[in-house]
């Protein structure tokens, strides 16, 4: 609700990298920042993480993520794919720990590294994603 991690990827090489964390809380500012990124990077599709409980059942953030994905699709007219994001923050934290980034230093990077893990999950198993 407060931060959006952004990662980029290459669908040919199936490589990903963290890009930025957006901190804007107002929708118009948030979508303006996204529009600027889309103009710069010109992606062919967007991948959005879909949070859910450990057992796969939805919760409030699941609904909000779907709403966000639908807004992206409507505003930018790009395909939007939803990918299960369970455990990506934990994986991102572990990855940052391995790189020597610990504690509060992770706060700025965790969302974009989690986004990288979500995008990599899509590249690894594209059949698991579904369209918004």
PLY file of the C-alpha trace (Angstrom):
ply
format ascii 1.0
element vertex 132
property float x
property float y
property float z
element edge 131
property int vertex1
property int vertex2
end_header
0.00 0.00 0.00
2.93 2.34 0.64
5.63 1.05 -1.69
5.77 -0.55 -5.13
8.86 -2.48 -6.05
9.76 -2.34 -9.73
12.02 -4.69 -11.66
12.86 -5.03 -15.33
13.47 -8.13 -17.34
14.34 -9.47 -20.74
11.95 -12.14 -21.99
14.51 -13.47 -24.49
17.32 -14.09 -21.99
14.89 -14.53 -19.05
17.02 -12.24 -16.92
15.73 -9.76 -14.36
17.09 -6.92 -12.29
15.68 -4.70 -9.55
15.02 -1.17 -10.74
13.39 1.17 -8.24
10.95 1.42 -5.35
8.10 3.88 -5.77
7.01 5.56 -2.54
4.12 7.73 -3.69
0.99 7.07 -1.67
-1.42 9.15 -3.76
-2.80 7.24 -6.75
-2.25 10.04 -9.27
1.40 10.46 -8.22
1.86 6.69 -8.24
0.43 6.30 -11.74
2.38 9.31 -13.02
5.62 7.67 -11.81
4.58 4.40 -13.46
3.75 6.23 -16.72
7.23 7.76 -16.70
8.84 4.32 -16.23
6.71 2.82 -19.00
7.71 5.61 -21.40
11.37 5.00 -20.60
11.41 1.19 -20.60
8.58 0.48 -23.10
7.60 -2.96 -21.77
5.36 -5.30 -23.76
3.58 -6.52 -20.60
3.40 -5.86 -16.87
3.72 -8.47 -14.14
2.05 -7.81 -10.80
2.58 -9.86 -7.66
-0.55 -11.43 -6.21
-0.32 -11.87 -2.45
-2.30 -14.57 -0.69
-2.22 -16.61 2.48
0.29 -19.45 2.81
-2.47 -21.93 1.87
-3.28 -19.97 -1.30
-6.49 -18.40 -0.08
-7.06 -14.70 -0.80
-7.05 -11.88 1.72
-7.53 -8.09 1.57
-4.20 -7.42 -0.13
-5.14 -9.97 -2.81
-8.20 -7.87 -3.66
-6.18 -4.65 -3.67
-3.49 -6.16 -5.92
-6.11 -7.31 -8.41
-7.64 -3.82 -8.36
-4.19 -2.29 -8.97
-3.55 -4.72 -11.86
-6.89 -3.81 -13.45
-6.08 -0.12 -13.12
-2.72 -0.65 -14.82
-4.40 -2.52 -17.65
-7.04 0.18 -18.08
-4.66 3.14 -17.92
-1.79 1.82 -19.99
-3.46 -0.68 -22.33
-0.80 -3.34 -21.75
-1.28 -6.98 -20.85
-1.05 -7.40 -17.08
-0.13 -10.78 -15.66
-0.67 -11.79 -12.04
1.96 -13.98 -10.40
1.83 -15.61 -6.97
4.13 -13.60 -4.73
4.13 -15.82 -1.65
7.53 -15.88 0.03
9.12 -13.38 -2.38
9.85 -10.86 0.38
11.53 -13.60 2.42
13.53 -14.70 -0.64
14.47 -11.07 -1.33
15.60 -10.58 2.27
17.68 -13.76 2.12
19.22 -12.61 -1.18
20.09 -9.21 0.29
21.58 -10.89 3.39
23.82 -12.94 1.11
24.95 -9.67 -0.53
25.81 -8.23 2.89
22.78 -5.89 3.05
21.16 -6.38 6.44
18.69 -4.80 8.81
17.37 -1.34 8.05
19.57 -1.10 4.94
17.24 -3.64 3.32
14.18 -1.39 3.60
14.99 0.64 0.48
15.78 -2.43 -1.64
13.48 -5.20 -0.43
10.46 -4.30 -2.58
12.39 -4.00 -5.83
14.30 -7.24 -5.15
10.98 -8.94 -4.34
9.66 -7.57 -7.67
12.69 -9.11 -9.35
11.82 -12.49 -7.77
8.19 -12.17 -8.94
9.29 -11.41 -12.50
11.81 -14.25 -12.45
9.07 -16.61 -11.25
7.02 -15.58 -14.29
9.96 -16.22 -16.65
10.62 -19.58 -14.99
6.98 -20.74 -15.17
4.92 -18.49 -17.45
2.00 -20.94 -17.39
1.45 -20.19 -13.71
0.54 -16.55 -14.37
-2.93 -15.38 -15.28
-4.17 -12.21 -16.90
-5.76 -9.43 -14.90
0 1
1 2
2 3
3 4
4 5
5 6
6 7
7 8
8 9
9 10
10 11
11 12
12 13
13 14
14 15
15 16
16 17
17 18
18 19
19 20
20 21
21 22
22 23
23 24
24 25
25 26
26 27
27 28
28 29
29 30
30 31
31 32
32 33
33 34
34 35
35 36
36 37
37 38
38 39
39 40
40 41
41 42
42 43
43 44
44 45
45 46
46 47
47 48
48 49
49 50
50 51
51 52
52 53
53 54
54 55
55 56
56 57
57 58
58 59
59 60
60 61
61 62
62 63
63 64
64 65
65 66
66 67
67 68
68 69
69 70
70 71
71 72
72 73
73 74
74 75
75 76
76 77
77 78
78 79
79 80
80 81
81 82
82 83
83 84
84 85
85 86
86 87
87 88
88 89
89 90
90 91
91 92
92 93
93 94
94 95
95 96
96 97
97 98
98 99
99 100
100 101
101 102
102 103
103 104
104 105
105 106
106 107
107 108
108 109
109 110
110 111
111 112
112 113
113 114
114 115
115 116
116 117
117 118
118 119
119 120
120 121
121 122
122 123
123 124
124 125
125 126
126 127
127 128
128 129
129 130
130 131
